[in-house]
Amino acid sequence: METRVVTDFPHRVRVVDGAWIPLSDGTRLAARLWLPEDAEHRPVSALLEYLPYRQRDSMRLRDTPMHHYMAGHGYASVRVDIRGTGDSDGLIDDEYCLQEQNDALEVIAWLAAQPWCDGRVGMFGISWGGFNALQVAARRPPALKAIISIGSTDDRYATDVHYMGGCMTKDNVDWAAVMFSHVSTPPDPAIVGERWRAMWLARLEHLQPWLIPWITHQRRDAYWKHGSVCEDFSRIEVPVYAVNGWADNYAAAIPRLLAGLAGPRKGLIGPWAHKFPQSGRPGPAIGWLQEALRWWDHWLKGKDTGIMDEPMLRVWMQDSVRPAAEYPERPGRWVAEDAWPSPRIKPRIFALNPGKLAARAGREAALTLASPQTVGITAGEIGRYGSGAEHATDQREEDGGSLVFLSEPLAQRIEILGEPVVELQLAADKPVAMVAVRLNDVAPDGSATRATYGLFNLTHRDSHEHAAPLEPGVRYRVRVPIEAVAYGFPAGHRIAVAISTSYWPVAWPAPEPVTLTVFAGTSRLLLPVRPPQRSDAQLTPFAEPEAGPVSPYLEVDPGPEPNRIVTRDFLQRTTTVRLPRNSGTTHLTDIDLITHEKGDVFHAIADDDPATARSWSWFEMGRQRGDWRIRTETRTWLTCTRTDFRLQATLDAWEGDERLFARNWDMSFPRDGL
């Protein structure tokens, strides 16, 4: 569905490009402001989006339609570069640092004190901006009255791109490489003047590969607890609207937020990947900006928009689909629950009998499994960026290396909403092992669509904070949470649980090949079954998607279509997954700046040796205006032995044709239960 572009608003909009927000230590943060033209005489509430992703160029085409729209409806909409990023002063060390939060408190106080602001501030964002909206809300700045958090989490260890079920994900490596590249770029001389080069050199001298802290902290220790608002939900008192999509990897956080927070709160989960819902894919996209206005008008303007009279949680109940790497639209319907946890949703228990899911447990049987290291190549992306080629394809290829438990054909449709759980009785022959559990929808023709999945590091069976090696041959009972989902299994289809000892490249493999013994008959699946309710059909439809005007630009090179390319060398017994990352080349004509951002990510492994797992990537960022031309190139490699990880990285920066800066890294990190 195309987003309708709105140009006629209740308020005319004035844009302030190159604004500065002073901090108490002398640092200045760069900002772009969209203000109602009469705000100096009729002050309005401010909306803050606070990110490290360069507001002047990288995010200009994304920011403008949304912020202009909000300003046109009577808000001062403000986009700020975090310290050490974009055009802001200072240096950045890592994501979600205490300094980032402290600066945000000062930014909010500054906004509230401006003559065009009425003293009330809302904070919103997706991904990083959704994270820090929650984190800053927990700091309780007086002027902050409400937040919208999209594509974020309450628990940085459990639900982010770093670790999943205690397993290190491929995106711990991938996203570290992206950020290593992104923060290597200089501020714009048109904003900061002659000091741009000194600021750039200071950034380059300070920059370290972002993977260093993320791979140093392999357990859920104090590093991850910082910024995880689940540590004390009571710290958040302002109203929270938590939003995500089932095709993203943060949807599981929304039920936890609704259950943990005590103040006013709402949740919305659509079919989308990691995008704002007005441009979300898979569709249907919704009129999210109109929905956000209802939220802000209620909490910042005191208008009765009816938004808090509606159910607490609204989700897209996904219908069954044939497996595919991409879905332009995801069939389904909106359903809602008045409270969460919902008293209406009850667990339905299936016993894992040999090869079968059954209502009653059979006699115990020991089933052994040693998955090929390449189970997982059909998995798609864990941290989906909202484009194509990212969903899991037909699961039959993975099932050949898995233990599969299959139900009888369903006599009637079963809908689930929430977090399925698999409880396993098992033993392993090695001290370090993992399990991947997939919940599949098997059609009458045998095709298998992955409904959801979970990973679990068995050394974390007691907690993610305290890992303990397995004693080979000893039997354990473990509880494997599967990612929350809303899914309808049709009559005539079968439900399948598939268990494997690897899920590469989504999860980094165990140090050695593992043989797992699963005890059927005493293991079971718990499905959160949601009964139908008539009120779902009476839910008010969302408006059609719309946004404000886009900044002028010329697409010089759109870049290639998204791809996920798998190469198998049968003689060398290796498999390589390639994930091109290319945003193309764009001329931002209103600031006469040409930008390009491109890269490539690779993951490879030998079929029978997990110690051959390796990931490598390169990224290039470039900016050009007239004779001024810069670019940076970063490369990252992660390899392993059975005892250690090895990180190698390079950083090169050019001004024109002259290499201005170069640095190499070569570091090792002990494996800690991974």
C-alpha positions, 0 to 999 in steps of 0.5 A: 500500500502506497503512503499518501503524501500530505502537504496541507496541514493545520499549521505551516511548518518552519524547519531549522537545520543546523540547530545546536543544543548546549550541554552543561559540560560545554558539548553541543548536540546537533539538531534539526527542528520542525516547528509550527510557524506560530509556535513562538507565540503559541507554544506547543509540546515537543517530540524528541527523537534521539539517535546516533544515525546522522540526521543531516544526511543518512536519515534525512529522507526518513526523518523529514516526512515524519517530523514535518507531519508532526509539526504540521499537526501542532508539535515541535518535532526535534531530531538530535544527533547523540554525542559523538555522532552526526554533527554533534560534538564529543565522542561515543563509546558504545550503545546506551551509555550512561552519558547518552542518558544524562545528555538526554535529560539535559536535552529534554530540559532544554526543549521544555525551556524554549519559548516555542515549547509549552513545557511538555515533552514526548519521546519516541523512536524505533530501534535505538530511539525506542530503547533510549525512550524507555531508558530515559523514561526510567530516569524520570525527567520532569518534563517528559510526559509520555513515550512511544517505543518501537522495535525495542526491548526491556531486556538488552541481553534476552531480546536484542541483536546480541544474544538469544537464549544465551546463544551469540547471534550472527547480528552481534557480529553484523551489527557491530560491523555496521556501527563500526563503519557508521560512527567512523564518518565526520561531521558536515563542514557546512554545519561545523565549519573548519573544525570538521577535520579535527573532530573527525580525527578525534573520532577516528583516534577514539574509535574501537570495533564495537564488537569488543564489549559485546563479545567480552560480556557473554553472560547477562552481567551488569553490562547488559543489565544497564539499560534493561528497564526490566531490572526495575519496571517501577522506574517508568511512570509515564505512559508507554505505547510499545510497538513492533511487528512479528517479522522483527525480533523485538515483538517478544518484549511487548508482552513483557512490557505490558505485564511489567509496567504499572502505569498507562500502557498500550501494545501494538504488534503488526506483521512488519519487520524493523520499520515504522508501521506507516511504511511497514513490510510485510503489509498491511501498513497502517496510518501510524502517524495518525495513531501516534497523534491520537496518543500525543494529543491525549497525553500532551494536549489533554484531548479525549481521543478515545485511545485509552478506551481501547484494548491494551494489546492489539496484534495481527493474527497471522494466517497460514502462508506458504514458505517464502523468503519475502511477503509483500503482504501477510494475510491475517486480521487484527485481534485484541486483548483487554489485559495482558497477561490475558486470562483468556489464553490457556496453555494446551499441552502436547507430549513429544512422543517419538516422531509425534505430537500427541495429547497424551504422553507415551512410553519414554524413548531416548532419541539421539541427534547430531545435526549438521552444522549447516542446519539454519541456512533457511532461517532468514535474518534475525535482525531484519532491516525491513527489506526483502529476502529475510524470512525463513523458507521451506523448513523441510531442508532443515528437518532432515538434520533435526528431530521432528515431532508432528501432530495429526492433521488438525480437526479445527483451526488453532490460534495461538498468541504469546510465548510457546514453551518446549520442556525437554528432558535431555542429555549431551555428550559435550560440556557446551551445547545448544538447542534450536527449537522451531514451531512449524506449520506443515501443509497437507502437501508437506511444505513447512512454514516456520511460525516461530523459533527459539534458541537455548544455550544449555550451559545457561539452564540455571540462568543467563547470568551464571553459566555452568558446563554440562556433565556429559551423559547426565540428564537435565530438564530444560525449559526452552522459551520460543519467541512470542507469536500470533499465528493461526494453524488451519484445519487439515494442517499439522503442527510440528516441533523440530529440534536441532543442535545447531542453527547457523548462521543465526547462532554461533555454534558450540565449540565441538560437534554435539550429540544430544539425547532427547527423551520423548514421552517426558518432553512436552510442548505448551502452546498459548491457545487463544479462543476467538472472540466476537469483539475482534470484528468490531475493532476500529480500523486503522487509517490509511498510511500517510506522511509529510513531504520528502526532502528533495533528492536525486537517486544516483544509484539505487543499489542492487535488490536485497539478496541472501546468497547461499553457496555450497562447495560439496568437495570442500564441504563448506557453506557460505552465506552472503548478505549484501548491504548496499544503500546505493548513492543519493544526491541530497539536493537541498544541501548539495551532498552526495552520500553512498553507503555499501557493504557485504557480510559473509558467514561460512562454516564447514559441514562437520566442524563448528570450530571453522565458523567465521564471519567477515564483512566490509563497509564503505561510507562516503560523502561528497560536496564539490571538491570536498570528498571523504570516505571510510572503509572498515573490515571485520573478521571473527573466527574461533577455536574451541577455546577462543574467539579471534577478532581482527579489524581494520579502519581506513579513512580518506580525504580526497585521494589521501589516506588520512588515517589507518588502524588495525586490531587483532584480539582474542577473547575466551569463550565463556560457555559458548 
